[in-house]
Amino acid sequence: MRAMFVVAALCILLPGGFLGAGARSSILVIEHVTVIDVSGGPTRTDQTVVISGGTITAVTSSGSTKVPKGAQVVDARGKFLIPGLWDMHTHIAGISAKPAWAKQVLLPLLVANGITGIRDMGGDLEALKAWRREISSGALMGPRIVAAGPMLLPPRRSGSPTTVDPAELRVGTPEEARASVEKLRQLGADFVKIIEVPREAYFAIADESKKVGISFVGHVPSEVNAIEASNAGQKSIEHIIYSSLAFDCSSEEAQLRRKVSEAAKTRDGQAVADAADDANRSYSRDKATALWRTFRMNGTWVTPTLFSIHANAHHLEDAPTDPELAFVPEALRKEWAPSQNPTDDNRDTAAWWQRQFENDRKLTGEMHRAGVRLLAGSDSLDRYVFVGSSLHKELQMLVTAGLTPLESLQTATRNVADFLGQSDLGAIAVGKRADLVLLDADPMLDIANTQKISAVILRGNLLTRAELNEMLSKARRAAATFTADTRN
């Protein structure tokens, strides 16, 4: 009787009985489905996909394969199957998202949005590793996680708060930079994430990372240009604007960088903003072409994060009644509250962000056409960049930049497998991981159809639409219980 109670309790606690999913069947068969080939091959209609032990074991024409006895069978007529999506730029255990509530709110939110893997770009590494262990063991439902842990930043300015933040690691000298790389490696970080460090420290990080065999990614610091970063081995460049790629593409790069350096010393934000506008206006096709050629030659990836910049540009339009705010604790909702009476300065700021967004989108299209490899990342949980849905909006933004729906989908599937060097990811084929998303509409006709999720298959376990809805309901209830200051 006790054993029966335990099994029943687990099935109640975890939607679909995640731990006990094998009680349904150890084999899942999806019949009569249209399979999207993200390698670029033709869409395959009326397919049967067989999954066993979390792995795809067969992909054949429906009717040509005998359904294994006792298998759980899904009739997917009229539906479309894609690989599970990856969000390659998240912060789910640091900055705005704190582990105390994120575990109960953001992990299920990701899965319910068809995101079966994430690259966390700066957060509490101990929390992320603990979650990863629980997910791997089946005790917790959540996406696969690769994580940087604390981000590398320069020493604090004199008089700044000295509170220790597990999402940050401060480095100033080359010696400190080298030590930080070794520390992160020993702590179990999957890679090193740079935000802004002095020039000498940057190249020490690059050299030490190469020596110990760990990749480094992130922003291109203000004292380094993007060609130098690419040549130094930076594996991915995050954000076009925050890595100042417009400056690298400017015919006035040298004088504009000097202007920004001087403005930084006096904390003149307006001068920095003006310099960004000047960089956009002084665009040089020759310089841009040389930069894209360098990225392509060195295998440097770029994560544009267009939607997060678009969100900044439209912050005056944010709705305090947005239903997705239900997944954000009260204190953070208050912090994000849109201005009730926008000033001219507010409008000027929004217009500035819109200009940067348009320029970032232009450069994204150029990079793609030049053969630079792109990754889809949301930069959630930035203000109004909601975990889960923001990745789908990023895919839509990439299409507006000139990518086809297939190419946009590749930035969250096939490209991820290539970037991570994990050949069992990012495709629907025999031997691949059974992390999949079943859609009600064709994403090749409209990339927005990635949001029309009928079911998610996570590690071979089927989560139906009803079960996903229940996960979302529980996440909303969990978010509502956290009324304390989310900064604690």
C-alpha positions in Angstrom: 0.0 0.0 0.0 2.8 2.4 0.9 4.5 1.8 -2.5 1.3 2.5 -4.3 0.9 5.8 -2.4 4.4 6.9 -3.3 3.9 6.3 -7.0 0.6 8.1 -7.0 2.1 11.0 -5.2 4.9 11.3 -7.7 2.4 11.3 -10.6 0.5 14.1 -8.9 3.6 16.2 -8.2 5.0 16.0 -11.7 2.7 16.6 -14.7 2.2 13.5 -16.8 3.9 11.5 -14.0 7.3 12.6 -15.2 9.3 10.3 -12.9 6.8 7.4 -13.6 6.3 8.2 -17.3 7.5 4.7 -18.0 4.3 3.4 -16.4 2.5 4.6 -19.5 5.0 2.8 -21.8 8.7 2.7 -22.3 8.1 3.3 -26.0 6.4 6.3 -27.6 5.1 6.2 -31.2 4.0 9.4 -33.0 2.1 8.4 -36.1 1.0 10.3 -39.3 3.1 13.4 -38.4 4.8 15.9 -40.7 8.5 16.0 -39.8 10.4 19.3 -40.3 13.9 18.6 -41.5 16.0 21.4 -40.1 19.1 20.3 -42.1 17.3 21.8 -45.1 15.9 18.6 -46.6 12.3 18.4 -47.8 9.5 18.3 -45.3 8.4 14.7 -44.8 4.7 14.0 -44.5 2.8 11.0 -42.9 5.8 9.9 -40.9 6.0 7.6 -37.8 8.6 8.5 -35.2 9.4 5.8 -32.6 11.1 6.7 -29.3 12.6 4.4 -26.7 14.7 5.2 -23.7 14.8 8.9 -24.5 16.2 8.3 -28.0 14.7 8.3 -31.5 14.9 4.7 -32.7 13.0 5.0 -36.0 11.7 7.6 -38.5 9.7 5.9 -41.3 6.7 6.3 -43.5 3.5 5.6 -41.5 2.3 2.0 -42.1 5.8 0.7 -43.0 6.8 0.1 -39.4 5.0 -2.3 -37.0 4.1 -0.5 -33.8 5.8 -2.2 -30.9 3.4 -4.0 -28.6 2.3 -1.9 -25.6 3.7 1.3 -27.0 2.0 4.7 -26.2 0.7 5.8 -29.6 -0.1 9.4 -30.6 -2.1 10.1 -33.7 -0.5 13.3 -35.0 -2.5 13.8 -38.2 -2.3 17.5 -39.3 0.5 18.2 -36.9 4.2 19.1 -37.4 7.2 17.8 -35.5 10.3 19.9 -34.8 13.4 19.4 -32.7 13.2 20.8 -29.2 14.2 24.5 -29.1 17.2 25.9 -27.3 17.4 29.4 -25.9 21.1 30.3 -26.2 21.1 33.4 -24.0 19.2 33.2 -20.7 19.6 34.3 -17.1 17.3 32.1 -15.0 19.3 32.0 -11.8 20.7 35.5 -11.5 20.2 39.2 -12.2 16.3 39.5 -12.3 15.7 35.8 -11.8 16.6 34.5 -8.4 16.9 30.8 -7.7 14.5 31.0 -4.7 11.5 31.3 -7.1 13.0 30.6 -10.6 13.2 26.9 -10.0 9.4 26.6 -9.5 8.4 29.2 -12.1 10.9 29.5 -14.9 11.9 25.8 -15.5 8.4 24.7 -16.2 7.7 27.9 -18.2 10.6 27.0 -20.5 9.4 23.4 -21.1 5.9 24.5 -21.7 7.2 26.8 -24.4 9.0 24.0 -26.2 12.4 25.0 -24.9 14.2 21.8 -24.1 17.6 23.3 -23.6 19.2 26.6 -22.5 22.6 28.2 -22.3 22.6 30.2 -19.1 24.8 33.3 -19.6 25.4 34.4 -16.0 23.9 33.2 -12.7 24.3 31.3 -9.5 26.4 28.3 -10.6 25.7 26.2 -7.6 21.9 26.5 -8.1 22.2 25.8 -11.8 24.3 22.6 -11.1 21.9 21.4 -8.5 18.9 21.9 -10.9 20.9 20.1 -13.6 21.5 17.1 -11.3 17.8 16.9 -10.3 16.7 17.2 -13.9 19.1 14.5 -15.0 17.9 12.1 -12.3 14.3 12.7 -13.1 13.4 14.4 -9.8 12.8 17.7 -11.5 11.3 18.7 -14.8 13.3 21.2 -16.8 15.4 21.8 -19.9 19.0 20.7 -20.4 21.3 23.3 -19.1 24.8 24.5 -20.1 26.0 27.3 -17.8 28.7 29.9 -17.3 28.1 30.6 -13.7 29.4 34.1 -12.6 30.1 36.6 -15.3 33.5 38.3 -15.4 33.3 42.0 -14.7 35.9 44.7 -13.8 36.5 45.8 -10.2 33.8 47.9 -8.7 34.2 51.7 -8.7 35.2 53.3 -5.5 32.2 53.8 -3.3 30.1 51.1 -5.0 28.2 48.5 -2.9 30.4 45.5 -2.0 27.6 42.9 -1.7 28.8 39.6 -3.1 26.7 38.5 -6.0 27.0 34.8 -7.1 26.3 35.9 -10.6 29.4 38.0 -10.8 33.2 37.6 -10.6 35.4 40.7 -10.5 38.7 40.8 -12.3 41.1 43.6 -12.9 44.7 42.4 -13.5 45.9 39.7 -15.9 46.8 37.5 -12.9 43.2 37.8 -11.5 41.8 37.1 -15.0 43.8 33.8 -15.3 42.9 32.8 -11.8 39.2 33.4 -12.6 39.3 31.1 -15.6 40.9 28.3 -13.5 38.4 28.9 -10.7 35.4 28.7 -13.0 36.8 25.5 -14.5 37.2 23.9 -11.1 33.7 25.0 -10.1 32.3 23.2 -13.1 31.4 26.0 -15.4 30.8 24.9 -19.0 32.4 28.1 -20.4 33.5 31.5 -19.4 31.3 34.6 -19.9 32.8 38.0 -20.2 30.8 41.2 -19.7 33.4 44.0 -19.5 37.0 43.6 -18.3 40.2 45.7 -19.0 42.1 45.0 -22.2 45.1 43.2 -20.6 42.7 41.0 -18.5 40.7 40.1 -21.6 43.7 38.7 -23.5 44.8 36.9 -20.3 41.4 35.2 -20.2 41.7 34.3 -23.9 45.1 32.7 -23.4 44.2 30.9 -20.2 41.0 29.5 -21.6 42.9 28.1 -24.5 45.5 26.5 -22.2 42.9 24.8 -19.9 40.5 23.9 -22.7 37.4 25.9 -21.9 35.7 28.3 -24.3 35.0 31.9 -23.6 32.1 34.0 -24.9 30.2 37.2 -24.1 30.3 40.9 -24.8 33.3 42.3 -26.6 34.8 44.7 -24.0 35.0 48.4 -24.8 38.8 48.3 -24.9 38.9 45.5 -27.5 37.5 45.5 -31.0 35.6 42.6 -32.5 38.3 41.5 -35.0 40.7 41.2 -32.0 38.1 39.3 -30.1 37.5 36.9 -33.0 41.2 36.4 -33.6 41.7 35.8 -29.8 39.3 32.8 -30.0 36.1 34.2 -28.5 33.6 31.5 -29.5 30.5 33.6 -29.5 29.7 37.3 -29.4 26.6 38.2 -27.5 24.4 41.2 -28.5 25.3 43.4 -31.4 24.8 46.7 -29.5 26.4 45.7 -26.2 29.4 44.4 -28.1 29.6 47.6 -30.1 29.7 45.9 -33.5 28.4 49.1 -35.1 31.7 50.8 -34.1 33.7 48.1 -35.8 31.6 48.8 -38.9 32.2 52.6 -38.8 34.5 54.6 -40.9 35.0 56.8 -37.8 35.8 53.9 -35.5 39.0 55.3 -33.9 37.6 58.7 -33.0 34.3 57.3 -31.8 36.0 54.8 -29.5 38.1 57.6 -28.1 34.9 59.6 -27.5 33.3 56.7 -25.6 36.4 56.2 -23.5 36.4 59.8 -22.4 32.7 59.8 -21.8 33.0 56.7 -19.6 35.5 58.5 -17.4 33.0 61.2 -16.7 30.0 58.9 -16.7 28.5 61.0 -19.6 25.8 58.6 -20.8 24.5 61.1 -23.4 27.9 61.3 -25.1 28.0 57.5 -25.2 24.5 57.4 -26.7 25.4 60.0 -29.3 28.5 58.0 -30.3 26.4 55.0 -31.0 24.2 57.0 -33.3 27.3 58.4 -35.0 28.6 54.8 -35.5 25.3 53.8 -37.1 25.5 56.8 -39.5 29.1 56.3 -40.4 28.6 52.7 -41.5 31.3 51.4 -43.9 30.4 48.5 -46.1 34.1 47.6 -46.6 34.8 47.5 -42.8 31.6 45.4 -42.3 32.6 43.0 -45.0 36.1 42.6 -43.5 34.6 41.9 -40.0 32.1 39.3 -41.3 35.0 37.6 -43.2 37.0 37.4 -40.0 34.1 35.9 -38.1 33.5 33.4 -40.8 37.2 32.5 -41.0 37.6 32.1 -37.3 34.3 30.3 -36.7 33.0 33.1 -34.5 29.3 32.8 -33.7 26.9 35.8 -32.9 23.8 35.8 -30.8 22.0 39.0 -31.9 19.3 39.1 -29.1 17.1 41.4 -31.3 13.9 41.0 -29.3 15.4 42.3 -26.0 16.5 45.5 -27.8 13.1 45.8 -29.4 11.6 45.5 -25.9 13.7 48.4 -24.7 12.5 50.5 -27.7 8.9 49.9 -26.9 9.0 50.2 -23.1 6.5 53.0 -23.1 4.0 50.7 -24.6 4.4 48.0 -21.9 1.0 46.9 -20.5 0.8 46.6 -16.7 -2.0 44.0 -17.4 0.2 41.8 -19.7 -0.8 38.2 -18.7 2.8 37.1 -18.8 3.4 39.2 -15.7 1.6 36.5 -13.8 4.9 34.5 -14.0 6.9 37.4 -12.4 6.9 37.9 -8.6 5.2 41.0 -7.3 8.4 42.9 -6.4 9.8 42.5 -9.9 6.5 43.5 -11.5 6.6 46.8 -9.4 10.2 47.4 -10.5 9.2 46.9 -14.2 6.0 49.0 -14.0 5.7 51.3 -17.1 5.7 55.0 -16.6 2.3 56.5 -16.1 3.3 59.9 -17.4 6.2 59.6 -20.0 8.4 62.6 -20.3 10.2 63.9 -23.3 13.4 62.2 -22.0 11.5 58.9 -21.9 10.4 59.3 -25.5 13.9 60.3 -26.6 15.3 57.2 -24.9 12.7 54.9 -26.6 13.5 56.5 -30.0 17.2 55.9 -29.4 16.6 52.2 -28.6 14.5 51.9 -31.8 17.4 53.3 -33.8 19.7 50.8 -32.3 17.3 48.0 -32.9 16.9 48.9 -36.6 20.7 49.0 -37.0 21.1 45.7 -35.1 18.5 44.1 -37.4 20.3 45.4 -40.5 23.7 44.0 -39.3 22.1 40.7 -38.4 20.8 40.3 -42.0 24.2 41.2 -43.3 26.1 38.7 -41.1 23.7 36.0 -42.1 24.1 36.7 -45.8 27.9 36.7 -45.4 27.8 33.3 -43.8 28.3 34.2 -40.1 26.7 31.5 -37.9 23.9 32.8 -35.7 22.3 31.6 -32.5 18.9 32.4 -31.1 18.9 33.9 -27.6 16.3 35.9 -25.7 18.3 37.6 -22.9 15.5 36.7 -20.6 14.7 37.7 -17.9 15.3 41.3 -18.9 12.5 43.8 -18.4 9.4 42.5 -20.3 11.6 39.8 -22.0 9.5 37.0 -20.6 11.1 33.5 -20.2 9.9 31.1 -22.8 7.8 33.3 -25.1 10.7 35.7 -25.8 12.6 33.0 -27.7 9.7 32.6 -30.1 9.6 36.4 -30.6 13.4 36.3 -31.3 12.8 33.7 -34.0 10.3 36.1 -35.5 12.7 39.0 -35.3 15.3 37.0 -37.1 12.9 36.4 -40.0 12.3 40.2 -40.2 16.1 40.5 -40.5 16.1 38.4 -43.6 16.3 34.8 -42.5 13.8 32.3 -43.9 11.6 30.5 -41.4 13.8 27.4 -41.8 17.0 29.4 -41.2 15.5 31.1 -38.2 14.5 27.7 -36.8 18.0 26.4 -37.3 19.4 29.1 -35.0 17.6 27.3 -32.1 18.1 23.7 -33.2 20.8 22.6 -35.7 23.1 25.5 -35.1 23.0 24.7 -31.4 24.2 21.2 -32.0 27.0 22.5 -34.1 28.0 25.2 -31.6 27.9 22.8 -28.6 29.6 20.0 -30.5 26.7 17.6 -29.6 25.8 15.6 -32.6 22.8 13.9 -30.9 21.0 17.3 -30.7 19.0 19.4 -33.1 17.4 17.0 -35.6 14.8 14.3 -35.9 16.7 11.2 -36.9 17.6 7.8 -35.5 20.0 8.1 -32.6 19.1 11.7 -31.8 17.8 12.7 -28.4 14.0 12.6 -28.1 13.5 16.3 -27.2 10.8 17.4 -29.6 7.9 19.8 -30.1 4.6 18.9 -31.7 3.0 21.9 -33.4 -0.5 22.5 -34.6 0.7 24.5 -37.6 3.6 24.6 -40.1 6.5 26.8 -38.9 7.9 26.8 -42.5 4.9 28.8 -43.6 5.0 31.2 -40.6 7.7 31.0 -37.9 5.2 32.3 -35.4 3.6 28.8 -35.6 6.4 27.6 -33.2 4.1 29.0 -30.5 1.2 26.8 -31.5 2.4 23.9 -29.3 0.3 20.7 -29.1 2.7 18.7 -27.0 6.3 18.5 -25.9 8.4 15.4 -25.8 11.1 15.8 -23.1 13.7 13.0 -22.8 11.2 10.7 -24.6 8.3 11.6 -22.2 5.1 13.0 -23.8 3.7 16.1 -22.2 0.2 16.8 -23.7 -1.3 20.2 -24.1 -3.5 19.6 -21.0 -0.4 18.7 -19.0 1.5 21.8 -20.3 -1.4 24.0 -19.3 -1.4 22.5 -15.8 2.4 23.2 -15.6 1.7 26.8 -16.5 -1.0 27.1 -13.9 1.3 25.7 -11.2 4.0 28.1 -12.3 1.6 31.1 -12.0 0.6 30.0 -8.5 4.2 29.6 -7.5 5.1 33.1 -8.8 2.2 34.6 -6.8 3.5 33.2 -3.5 6.8 35.2 -3.9 5.9 38.6 -2.6 9.1 39.4 -0.9 11.9 41.5 -2.5 13.2 39.4 -5.4 16.6 41.0 -4.9 17.1 38.9 -1.7 
